[in-house]
Amino acid sequence: MPITSRTLSEKEASIYLGVSRITLRQGRCEGRRDNRMAPVPYLKLGRKILYLVEDLDAYLLTYRVTL
């Protein structure tokens, strides 16, 4: 049975969300700021930064607009 990854790298997460890697880094390093996208939840394992797919999906839903 193949193991499917629950995590994405910074590059993969930026593609998944449709934002630049710089945007993700600014959120991690500077936190919540006016006129900027809220920081995306992430994992830090040593020096490695990972994003859970389910966290990214939940994050996207917070920006969902329904009329």
mmJSON file of the N, C-alpha and C atoms, coordinates in Angstrom:
{"data_MODEL":{"atom_site":{
"group_PDB":["ATOM","ATOM","ATOM","ATOM","ATOM","ATOM","ATOM","ATOM","ATOM","ATOM","ATOM","ATOM","ATOM","ATOM","ATOM","ATOM","ATOM","ATOM","ATOM","ATOM","ATOM","ATOM","ATOM","ATOM","ATOM","ATOM","ATOM","ATOM","ATOM","ATOM","ATOM","ATOM","ATOM","ATOM","ATOM","ATOM","ATOM","ATOM","ATOM","ATOM","ATOM","ATOM","ATOM","ATOM","ATOM","ATOM","ATOM","ATOM","ATOM","ATOM","ATOM","ATOM","ATOM","ATOM","ATOM","ATOM","ATOM","ATOM","ATOM","ATOM","ATOM","ATOM","ATOM","ATOM","ATOM","ATOM","ATOM","ATOM","ATOM","ATOM","ATOM","ATOM","ATOM","ATOM","ATOM","ATOM","ATOM","ATOM","ATOM","ATOM","ATOM","ATOM","ATOM","ATOM","ATOM","ATOM","ATOM","ATOM","ATOM","ATOM","ATOM","ATOM","ATOM","ATOM","ATOM","ATOM","ATOM","ATOM","ATOM","ATOM","ATOM","ATOM","ATOM","ATOM","ATOM","ATOM","ATOM","ATOM","ATOM","ATOM","ATOM","ATOM","ATOM","ATOM","ATOM","ATOM","ATOM","ATOM","ATOM","ATOM","ATOM","ATOM","ATOM","ATOM","ATOM","ATOM","ATOM","ATOM","ATOM","ATOM","ATOM","ATOM","ATOM","ATOM","ATOM","ATOM","ATOM","ATOM","ATOM","ATOM","ATOM","ATOM","ATOM","ATOM","ATOM","ATOM","ATOM","ATOM","ATOM","ATOM","ATOM","ATOM","ATOM","ATOM","ATOM","ATOM","ATOM","ATOM","ATOM","ATOM","ATOM","ATOM","ATOM","ATOM","ATOM","ATOM","ATOM","ATOM","ATOM","ATOM","ATOM","ATOM","ATOM","ATOM","ATOM","ATOM","ATOM","ATOM","ATOM","ATOM","ATOM","ATOM","ATOM","ATOM","ATOM","ATOM","ATOM","ATOM","ATOM","ATOM","ATOM","ATOM","ATOM","ATOM","ATOM","ATOM","ATOM","ATOM","ATOM","ATOM","ATOM"],
"id":[1,2,3,4,5,6,7,8,9,10,11,12,13,14,15,16,17,18,19,20,21,22,23,24,25,26,27,28,29,30,31,32,33,34,35,36,37,38,39,40,41,42,43,44,45,46,47,48,49,50,51,52,53,54,55,56,57,58,59,60,61,62,63,64,65,66,67,68,69,70,71,72,73,74,75,76,77,78,79,80,81,82,83,84,85,86,87,88,89,90,91,92,93,94,95,96,97,98,99,100,101,102,103,104,105,106,107,108,109,110,111,112,113,114,115,116,117,118,119,120,121,122,123,124,125,126,127,128,129,130,131,132,133,134,135,136,137,138,139,140,141,142,143,144,145,146,147,148,149,150,151,152,153,154,155,156,157,158,159,160,161,162,163,164,165,166,167,168,169,170,171,172,173,174,175,176,177,178,179,180,181,182,183,184,185,186,187,188,189,190,191,192,193,194,195,196,197,198,199,200,201],
"type_symbol":["N","C","C","N","C","C","N","C","C","N","C","C","N","C","C","N","C","C","N","C","C","N","C","C","N","C","C","N","C","C","N","C","C","N","C","C","N","C","C","N","C","C","N","C","C","N","C","C","N","C","C","N","C","C","N","C","C","N","C","C","N","C","C","N","C","C","N","C","C","N","C","C","N","C","C","N","C","C","N","C","C","N","C","C","N","C","C","N","C","C","N","C","C","N","C","C","N","C","C","N","C","C","N","C","C","N","C","C","N","C","C","N","C","C","N","C","C","N","C","C","N","C","C","N","C","C","N","C","C","N","C","C","N","C","C","N","C","C","N","C","C","N","C","C","N","C","C","N","C","C","N","C","C","N","C","C","N","C","C","N","C","C","N","C","C","N","C","C","N","C","C","N","C","C","N","C","C","N","C","C","N","C","C","N","C","C","N","C","C","N","C","C","N","C","C","N","C","C","N","C","C"],
"label_atom_id":["N","CA","C","N","CA","C","N","CA","C","N","CA","C","N","CA","C","N","CA","C","N","CA","C","N","CA","C","N","CA","C","N","CA","C","N","CA","C","N","CA","C","N","CA","C","N","CA","C","N","CA","C","N","CA","C","N","CA","C","N","CA","C","N","CA","C","N","CA","C","N","CA","C","N","CA","C","N","CA","C","N","CA","C","N","CA","C","N","CA","C","N","CA","C","N","CA","C","N","CA","C","N","CA","C","N","CA","C","N","CA","C","N","CA","C","N","CA","C","N","CA","C","N","CA","C","N","CA","C","N","CA","C","N","CA","C","N","CA","C","N","CA","C","N","CA","C","N","CA","C","N","CA","C","N","CA","C","N","CA","C","N","CA","C","N","CA","C","N","CA","C","N","CA","C","N","CA","C","N","CA","C","N","CA","C","N","CA","C","N","CA","C","N","CA","C","N","CA","C","N","CA","C","N","CA","C","N","CA","C","N","CA","C","N","CA","C","N","CA","C","N","CA","C","N","CA","C","N","CA","C","N","CA","C"],
"label_alt_id":[null,null,null,null,null,null,null,null,null,null,null,null,null,null,null,null,null,null,null,null,null,null,null,null,null,null,null,null,null,null,null,null,null,null,null,null,null,null,null,null,null,null,null,null,null,null,null,null,null,null,null,null,null,null,null,null,null,null,null,null,null,null,null,null,null,null,null,null,null,null,null,null,null,null,null,null,null,null,null,null,null,null,null,null,null,null,null,null,null,null,null,null,null,null,null,null,null,null,null,null,null,null,null,null,null,null,null,null,null,null,null,null,null,null,null,null,null,null,null,null,null,null,null,null,null,null,null,null,null,null,null,null,null,null,null,null,null,null,null,null,null,null,null,null,null,null,null,null,null,null,null,null,null,null,null,null,null,null,null,null,null,null,null,null,null,null,null,null,null,null,null,null,null,null,null,null,null,null,null,null,null,null,null,null,null,null,null,null,null,null,null,null,null,null,null,null,null,null,null,null,null],
"label_comp_id":["MET","MET","MET","PRO","PRO","PRO","ILE","ILE","ILE","THR","THR","THR","SER","SER","SER","ARG","ARG","ARG","THR","THR","THR","LEU","LEU","LEU","SER","SER","SER","GLU","GLU","GLU","LYS","LYS","LYS","GLU","GLU","GLU","ALA","ALA","ALA","SER","SER","SER","ILE","ILE","ILE","TYR","TYR","TYR","LEU","LEU","LEU","GLY","GLY","GLY","VAL","VAL","VAL","SER","SER","SER","ARG","ARG","ARG","ILE","ILE","ILE","THR","THR","THR","LEU","LEU","LEU","ARG","ARG","ARG","GLN","GLN","GLN","GLY","GLY","GLY","ARG","ARG","ARG","CYS","CYS","CYS","GLU","GLU","GLU","GLY","GLY","GLY","ARG","ARG","ARG","ARG","ARG","ARG","ASP","ASP","ASP","ASN","ASN","ASN","ARG","ARG","ARG","MET","MET","MET","ALA","ALA","ALA","PRO","PRO","PRO","VAL","VAL","VAL","PRO","PRO","PRO","TYR","TYR","TYR","LEU","LEU","LEU","LYS","LYS","LYS","LEU","LEU","LEU","GLY","GLY","GLY","ARG","ARG","ARG","LYS","LYS","LYS","ILE","ILE","ILE","LEU","LEU","LEU","TYR","TYR","TYR","LEU","LEU","LEU","VAL","VAL","VAL","GLU","GLU","GLU","ASP","ASP","ASP","LEU","LEU","LEU","ASP","ASP","ASP","ALA","ALA","ALA","TYR","TYR","TYR","LEU","LEU","LEU","LEU","LEU","LEU","THR","THR","THR","TYR","TYR","TYR","ARG","ARG","ARG","VAL","VAL","VAL","THR","THR","THR","LEU","LEU","LEU"],
"label_asym_id":["A","A","A","A","A","A","A","A","A","A","A","A","A","A","A","A","A","A","A","A","A","A","A","A","A","A","A","A","A","A","A","A","A","A","A","A","A","A","A","A","A","A","A","A","A","A","A","A","A","A","A","A","A","A","A","A","A","A","A","A","A","A","A","A","A","A","A","A","A","A","A","A","A","A","A","A","A","A","A","A","A","A","A","A","A","A","A","A","A","A","A","A","A","A","A","A","A","A","A","A","A","A","A","A","A","A","A","A","A","A","A","A","A","A","A","A","A","A","A","A","A","A","A","A","A","A","A","A","A","A","A","A","A","A","A","A","A","A","A","A","A","A","A","A","A","A","A","A","A","A","A","A","A","A","A","A","A","A","A","A","A","A","A","A","A","A","A","A","A","A","A","A","A","A","A","A","A","A","A","A","A","A","A","A","A","A","A","A","A","A","A","A","A","A","A","A","A","A","A","A","A"],
"label_entity_id":["1","1","1","1","1","1","1","1","1","1","1","1","1","1","1","1","1","1","1","1","1","1","1","1","1","1","1","1","1","1","1","1","1","1","1","1","1","1","1","1","1","1","1","1","1","1","1","1","1","1","1","1","1","1","1","1","1","1","1","1","1","1","1","1","1","1","1","1","1","1","1","1","1","1","1","1","1","1","1","1","1","1","1","1","1","1","1","1","1","1","1","1","1","1","1","1","1","1","1","1","1","1","1","1","1","1","1","1","1","1","1","1","1","1","1","1","1","1","1","1","1","1","1","1","1","1","1","1","1","1","1","1","1","1","1","1","1","1","1","1","1","1","1","1","1","1","1","1","1","1","1","1","1","1","1","1","1","1","1","1","1","1","1","1","1","1","1","1","1","1","1","1","1","1","1","1","1","1","1","1","1","1","1","1","1","1","1","1","1","1","1","1","1","1","1","1","1","1","1","1","1"],
"label_seq_id":[1,1,1,2,2,2,3,3,3,4,4,4,5,5,5,6,6,6,7,7,7,8,8,8,9,9,9,10,10,10,11,11,11,12,12,12,13,13,13,14,14,14,15,15,15,16,16,16,17,17,17,18,18,18,19,19,19,20,20,20,21,21,21,22,22,22,23,23,23,24,24,24,25,25,25,26,26,26,27,27,27,28,28,28,29,29,29,30,30,30,31,31,31,32,32,32,33,33,33,34,34,34,35,35,35,36,36,36,37,37,37,38,38,38,39,39,39,40,40,40,41,41,41,42,42,42,43,43,43,44,44,44,45,45,45,46,46,46,47,47,47,48,48,48,49,49,49,50,50,50,51,51,51,52,52,52,53,53,53,54,54,54,55,55,55,56,56,56,57,57,57,58,58,58,59,59,59,60,60,60,61,61,61,62,62,62,63,63,63,64,64,64,65,65,65,66,66,66,67,67,67],
"pdbx_PDB_ins_code":[null,null,null,null,null,null,null,null,null,null,null,null,null,null,null,null,null,null,null,null,null,null,null,null,null,null,null,null,null,null,null,null,null,null,null,null,null,null,null,null,null,null,null,null,null,null,null,null,null,null,null,null,null,null,null,null,null,null,null,null,null,null,null,null,null,null,null,null,null,null,null,null,null,null,null,null,null,null,null,null,null,null,null,null,null,null,null,null,null,null,null,null,null,null,null,null,null,null,null,null,null,null,null,null,null,null,null,null,null,null,null,null,null,null,null,null,null,null,null,null,null,null,null,null,null,null,null,null,null,null,null,null,null,null,null,null,null,null,null,null,null,null,null,null,null,null,null,null,null,null,null,null,null,null,null,null,null,null,null,null,null,null,null,null,null,null,null,null,null,null,null,null,null,null,null,null,null,null,null,null,null,null,null,null,null,null,null,null,null,null,null,null,null,null,null,null,null,null,null,null,null],
"Cartn_x":[0.849,0.0,0.895,0.716,1.564,1.203,2.21,1.998,1.87,0.783,0.617,1.025,1.746,2.264,1.154,1.141,0.193,0.782,2.06,2.742,3.267,3.426,3.996,5.159,6.13,7.238,6.735,7.568,7.196,6.858,7.678,7.445,6.119,5.877,4.636,3.42,3.543,2.437,2.125,3.151,2.911,2.159,2.492,1.786,0.35,0.178,-1.143,-2.065,-1.521,-2.32,-2.406,-1.493,-1.472,-0.88,0.093,0.776,2.279,3.036,4.486,5.089,6.291,7.018,7.331,7.569,7.855,6.67,5.46,4.258,4.199,4.512,4.52,5.605,6.778,7.882,7.558,6.981,6.631,5.637,4.665,3.706,4.37,5.306,6.013,6.892,7.606,8.601,8.009,6.993,6.464,5.106,4.444,3.134,2.058,0.946,-0.19,0.136,-0.108,0.138,-1.019,-1.248,-2.287,-1.976,-3.011,-2.908,-2.108,-1.986,-1.302,-2.152,-1.893,-2.553,-2.174,-3.136,-2.853,-1.832,-1.009,-0.02,-0.687,-0.058,-0.545,0.045,-0.762,-0.217,0.865,1.907,3.002,3.612,4.432,5.19,6.662,7.395,8.834,9.495,10.198,10.925,12.404,13.042,14.432,14.445,15.139,15.169,14.176,13.513,12.605,11.212,10.637,9.301,8.376,7.276,6.295,4.897,4.01,2.621,1.731,0.789,-0.173,-1.237,-1.559,-2.556,-3.892,-4.285,-5.577,-5.581,-4.423,-4.332,-4.48,-3.891,-3.996,-5.44,-6.117,-7.518,-8.386,-8.171,-8.93,-8.636,-7.397,-6.988,-7.707,-7.751,-8.437,-9.922,-10.533,-11.963,-12.263,-11.287,-11.516,-11.66,-11.166,-11.266,-12.404,-13.185,-14.296,-15.394,-15.84,-16.913,-18.17,-19.218,-20.499,-21.522,-22.304,-23.308,-24.692],
"Cartn_y":[-1.173,0.0,1.237,2.152,3.35,4.337,5.013,6.046,7.381,8.08,9.398,10.438,11.424,12.438,13.366,13.631,14.585,15.979,16.09,17.379,17.834,19.155,19.763,20.662,20.776,21.703,23.128,24.1,25.495,25.745,25.215,25.396,24.759,23.539,22.843,23.556,24.039,24.75,26.052,26.744,27.998,27.738,26.671,26.301,25.899,25.102,24.633,25.81,26.823,27.98,29.049,29.004,30.01,31.331,31.255,32.45,32.248,33.308,33.19,32.601,32.085,31.575,32.707,33.888,35.057,35.352,35.225,35.466,34.504,33.245,32.258,32.597,32.972,33.319,34.542,35.562,36.773,36.448,35.606,35.213,34.489,33.598,32.853,33.763,34.653,35.475,36.702,37.298,38.558,38.417,37.274,37.085,37.907,38.09,38.826,40.308,40.878,42.311,42.88,44.182,44.854,44.773,44.655,44.627,43.452,42.397,41.198,39.978,38.953,37.673,37.142,36.556,35.969,34.838,34.619,33.541,32.173,31.317,29.96,29.047,28.164,27.231,26.34,26.077,25.252,24.413,23.45,22.604,22.934,22.899,23.1,21.893,21.127,19.946,20.229,20.656,21.105,22.38,22.353,23.515,23.393,22.254,21.979,22.543,23.234,23.799,22.953,22.5,21.693,22.238,21.981,22.406,21.181,21.017,19.921,20.286,19.35,19.589,19.968,19.31,19.627,21.04,21.51,22.896,23.886,23.568,24.444,24.507,23.357,23.336,24.166,24.022,24.794,26.277,26.61,28.001,28.599,27.859,28.346,28.586,27.718,27.869,29.135,29.64,30.875,32.081,31.949,33.029,32.814,31.784,31.472,32.52,32.999,33.986,33.302,33.348,32.796,33.912,33.934,34.98,34.441],
"Cartn_z":[0.0,0.0,0.0,-0.968,-1.019,0.085,0.577,1.591,0.86,1.119,0.517,1.545,1.103,2.011,2.488,3.783,4.372,4.426,4.084,4.194,2.845,2.745,1.544,1.954,1.07,1.297,1.084,1.377,1.158,-0.317,-1.201,-2.637,-3.053,-2.606,-2.948,-2.369,-1.129,-0.485,-1.205,-1.672,-2.394,-3.694,-4.375,-5.601,-5.267,-4.22,-3.794,-3.465,-2.777,-2.381,-3.47,-4.42,-5.475,-5.005,-4.095,-3.594,-3.742,-3.58,-3.699,-2.418,-2.558,-1.388,-0.427,-0.956,-0.113,0.801,0.276,1.076,2.258,2.022,3.113,4.139,3.667,4.569,5.409,4.781,5.526,6.634,6.35,7.365,8.526,8.208,9.262,10.1,9.445,10.132,10.815,10.217,10.731,11.403,11.233,11.845,11.167,11.848,11.295,11.199,10.015,9.786,8.986,9.143,8.38,6.888,6.096,4.633,4.088,4.875,4.397,4.696,3.956,4.164,5.546,6.242,7.555,7.406,8.435,8.35,8.207,7.441,7.204,8.283,8.904,9.9,9.265,10.032,9.511,10.625,10.223,11.146,10.981,12.08,12.005,12.651,11.837,12.307,12.121,13.195,13.074,12.256,11.133,10.235,9.088,9.016,7.906,8.185,7.216,7.306,6.433,7.02,6.301,6.544,5.605,5.707,5.564,6.497,6.403,5.366,4.493,3.453,4.079,5.158,5.788,6.389,6.876,7.359,6.207,5.066,3.901,3.401,3.399,2.974,3.916,5.227,6.212,6.06,5.809,5.611,4.406,3.303,2.111,2.379,3.159,3.458,4.244,5.007,5.761,4.828,3.605,2.616,1.629,1.849,0.946,1.059,-0.075,-0.119,-0.655,0.119,-0.342,-0.385,-1.417,-1.585,-1.351],
"occupancy":[1.0,1.0,1.0,1.0,1.0,1.0,1.0,1.0,1.0,1.0,1.0,1.0,1.0,1.0,1.0,1.0,1.0,1.0,1.0,1.0,1.0,1.0,1.0,1.0,1.0,1.0,1.0,1.0,1.0,1.0,1.0,1.0,1.0,1.0,1.0,1.0,1.0,1.0,1.0,1.0,1.0,1.0,1.0,1.0,1.0,1.0,1.0,1.0,1.0,1.0,1.0,1.0,1.0,1.0,1.0,1.0,1.0,1.0,1.0,1.0,1.0,1.0,1.0,1.0,1.0,1.0,1.0,1.0,1.0,1.0,1.0,1.0,1.0,1.0,1.0,1.0,1.0,1.0,1.0,1.0,1.0,1.0,1.0,1.0,1.0,1.0,1.0,1.0,1.0,1.0,1.0,1.0,1.0,1.0,1.0,1.0,1.0,1.0,1.0,1.0,1.0,1.0,1.0,1.0,1.0,1.0,1.0,1.0,1.0,1.0,1.0,1.0,1.0,1.0,1.0,1.0,1.0,1.0,1.0,1.0,1.0,1.0,1.0,1.0,1.0,1.0,1.0,1.0,1.0,1.0,1.0,1.0,1.0,1.0,1.0,1.0,1.0,1.0,1.0,1.0,1.0,1.0,1.0,1.0,1.0,1.0,1.0,1.0,1.0,1.0,1.0,1.0,1.0,1.0,1.0,1.0,1.0,1.0,1.0,1.0,1.0,1.0,1.0,1.0,1.0,1.0,1.0,1.0,1.0,1.0,1.0,1.0,1.0,1.0,1.0,1.0,1.0,1.0,1.0,1.0,1.0,1.0,1.0,1.0,1.0,1.0,1.0,1.0,1.0,1.0,1.0,1.0,1.0,1.0,1.0,1.0,1.0,1.0,1.0,1.0,1.0],
"B_iso_or_equiv":[0.0,0.0,0.0,0.0,0.0,0.0,0.0,0.0,0.0,0.0,0.0,0.0,0.0,0.0,0.0,0.0,0.0,0.0,0.0,0.0,0.0,0.0,0.0,0.0,0.0,0.0,0.0,0.0,0.0,0.0,0.0,0.0,0.0,0.0,0.0,0.0,0.0,0.0,0.0,0.0,0.0,0.0,0.0,0.0,0.0,0.0,0.0,0.0,0.0,0.0,0.0,0.0,0.0,0.0,0.0,0.0,0.0,0.0,0.0,0.0,0.0,0.0,0.0,0.0,0.0,0.0,0.0,0.0,0.0,0.0,0.0,0.0,0.0,0.0,0.0,0.0,0.0,0.0,0.0,0.0,0.0,0.0,0.0,0.0,0.0,0.0,0.0,0.0,0.0,0.0,0.0,0.0,0.0,0.0,0.0,0.0,0.0,0.0,0.0,0.0,0.0,0.0,0.0,0.0,0.0,0.0,0.0,0.0,0.0,0.0,0.0,0.0,0.0,0.0,0.0,0.0,0.0,0.0,0.0,0.0,0.0,0.0,0.0,0.0,0.0,0.0,0.0,0.0,0.0,0.0,0.0,0.0,0.0,0.0,0.0,0.0,0.0,0.0,0.0,0.0,0.0,0.0,0.0,0.0,0.0,0.0,0.0,0.0,0.0,0.0,0.0,0.0,0.0,0.0,0.0,0.0,0.0,0.0,0.0,0.0,0.0,0.0,0.0,0.0,0.0,0.0,0.0,0.0,0.0,0.0,0.0,0.0,0.0,0.0,0.0,0.0,0.0,0.0,0.0,0.0,0.0,0.0,0.0,0.0,0.0,0.0,0.0,0.0,0.0,0.0,0.0,0.0,0.0,0.0,0.0,0.0,0.0,0.0,0.0,0.0,0.0],
"pdbx_formal_charge":[null,null,null,null,null,null,null,null,null,null,null,null,null,null,null,null,null,null,null,null,null,null,null,null,null,null,null,null,null,null,null,null,null,null,null,null,null,null,null,null,null,null,null,null,null,null,null,null,null,null,null,null,null,null,null,null,null,null,null,null,null,null,null,null,null,null,null,null,null,null,null,null,null,null,null,null,null,null,null,null,null,null,null,null,null,null,null,null,null,null,null,null,null,null,null,null,null,null,null,null,null,null,null,null,null,null,null,null,null,null,null,null,null,null,null,null,null,null,null,null,null,null,null,null,null,null,null,null,null,null,null,null,null,null,null,null,null,null,null,null,null,null,null,null,null,null,null,null,null,null,null,null,null,null,null,null,null,null,null,null,null,null,null,null,null,null,null,null,null,null,null,null,null,null,null,null,null,null,null,null,null,null,null,null,null,null,null,null,null,null,null,null,null,null,null,null,null,null,null,null,null],
"auth_seq_id":[1,1,1,2,2,2,3,3,3,4,4,4,5,5,5,6,6,6,7,7,7,8,8,8,9,9,9,10,10,10,11,11,11,12,12,12,13,13,13,14,14,14,15,15,15,16,16,16,17,17,17,18,18,18,19,19,19,20,20,20,21,21,21,22,22,22,23,23,23,24,24,24,25,25,25,26,26,26,27,27,27,28,28,28,29,29,29,30,30,30,31,31,31,32,32,32,33,33,33,34,34,34,35,35,35,36,36,36,37,37,37,38,38,38,39,39,39,40,40,40,41,41,41,42,42,42,43,43,43,44,44,44,45,45,45,46,46,46,47,47,47,48,48,48,49,49,49,50,50,50,51,51,51,52,52,52,53,53,53,54,54,54,55,55,55,56,56,56,57,57,57,58,58,58,59,59,59,60,60,60,61,61,61,62,62,62,63,63,63,64,64,64,65,65,65,66,66,66,67,67,67],
"auth_comp_id":["MET","MET","MET","PRO","PRO","PRO","ILE","ILE","ILE","THR","THR","THR","SER","SER","SER","ARG","ARG","ARG","THR","THR","THR","LEU","LEU","LEU","SER","SER","SER","GLU","GLU","GLU","LYS","LYS","LYS","GLU","GLU","GLU","ALA","ALA","ALA","SER","SER","SER","ILE","ILE","ILE","TYR","TYR","TYR","LEU","LEU","LEU","GLY","GLY","GLY","VAL","VAL","VAL","SER","SER","SER","ARG","ARG","ARG","ILE","ILE","ILE","THR","THR","THR","LEU","LEU","LEU","ARG","ARG","ARG","GLN","GLN","GLN","GLY","GLY","GLY","ARG","ARG","ARG","CYS","CYS","CYS","GLU","GLU","GLU","GLY","GLY","GLY","ARG","ARG","ARG","ARG","ARG","ARG","ASP","ASP","ASP","ASN","ASN","ASN","ARG","ARG","ARG","MET","MET","MET","ALA","ALA","ALA","PRO","PRO","PRO","VAL","VAL","VAL","PRO","PRO","PRO","TYR","TYR","TYR","LEU","LEU","LEU","LYS","LYS","LYS","LEU","LEU","LEU","GLY","GLY","GLY","ARG","ARG","ARG","LYS","LYS","LYS","ILE","ILE","ILE","LEU","LEU","LEU","TYR","TYR","TYR","LEU","LEU","LEU","VAL","VAL","VAL","GLU","GLU","GLU","ASP","ASP","ASP","LEU","LEU","LEU","ASP","ASP","ASP","ALA","ALA","ALA","TYR","TYR","TYR","LEU","LEU","LEU","LEU","LEU","LEU","THR","THR","THR","TYR","TYR","TYR","ARG","ARG","ARG","VAL","VAL","VAL","THR","THR","THR","LEU","LEU","LEU"],
"auth_asym_id":["A","A","A","A","A","A","A","A","A","A","A","A","A","A","A","A","A","A","A","A","A","A","A","A","A","A","A","A","A","A","A","A","A","A","A","A","A","A","A","A","A","A","A","A","A","A","A","A","A","A","A","A","A","A","A","A","A","A","A","A","A","A","A","A","A","A","A","A","A","A","A","A","A","A","A","A","A","A","A","A","A","A","A","A","A","A","A","A","A","A","A","A","A","A","A","A","A","A","A","A","A","A","A","A","A","A","A","A","A","A","A","A","A","A","A","A","A","A","A","A","A","A","A","A","A","A","A","A","A","A","A","A","A","A","A","A","A","A","A","A","A","A","A","A","A","A","A","A","A","A","A","A","A","A","A","A","A","A","A","A","A","A","A","A","A","A","A","A","A","A","A","A","A","A","A","A","A","A","A","A","A","A","A","A","A","A","A","A","A","A","A","A","A","A","A","A","A","A","A","A","A"],
"auth_atom_id":["N","CA","C","N","CA","C","N","CA","C","N","CA","C","N","CA","C","N","CA","C","N","CA","C","N","CA","C","N","CA","C","N","CA","C","N","CA","C","N","CA","C","N","CA","C","N","CA","C","N","CA","C","N","CA","C","N","CA","C","N","CA","C","N","CA","C","N","CA","C","N","CA","C","N","CA","C","N","CA","C","N","CA","C","N","CA","C","N","CA","C","N","CA","C","N","CA","C","N","CA","C","N","CA","C","N","CA","C","N","CA","C","N","CA","C","N","CA","C","N","CA","C","N","CA","C","N","CA","C","N","CA","C","N","CA","C","N","CA","C","N","CA","C","N","CA","C","N","CA","C","N","CA","C","N","CA","C","N","CA","C","N","CA","C","N","CA","C","N","CA","C","N","CA","C","N","CA","C","N","CA","C","N","CA","C","N","CA","C","N","CA","C","N","CA","C","N","CA","C","N","CA","C","N","CA","C","N","CA","C","N","CA","C","N","CA","C","N","CA","C","N","CA","C","N","CA","C","N","CA","C","N","CA","C"],
"pdbx_PDB_model_num":[1,1,1,1,1,1,1,1,1,1,1,1,1,1,1,1,1,1,1,1,1,1,1,1,1,1,1,1,1,1,1,1,1,1,1,1,1,1,1,1,1,1,1,1,1,1,1,1,1,1,1,1,1,1,1,1,1,1,1,1,1,1,1,1,1,1,1,1,1,1,1,1,1,1,1,1,1,1,1,1,1,1,1,1,1,1,1,1,1,1,1,1,1,1,1,1,1,1,1,1,1,1,1,1,1,1,1,1,1,1,1,1,1,1,1,1,1,1,1,1,1,1,1,1,1,1,1,1,1,1,1,1,1,1,1,1,1,1,1,1,1,1,1,1,1,1,1,1,1,1,1,1,1,1,1,1,1,1,1,1,1,1,1,1,1,1,1,1,1,1,1,1,1,1,1,1,1,1,1,1,1,1,1,1,1,1,1,1,1,1,1,1,1,1,1,1,1,1,1,1,1]
}}}
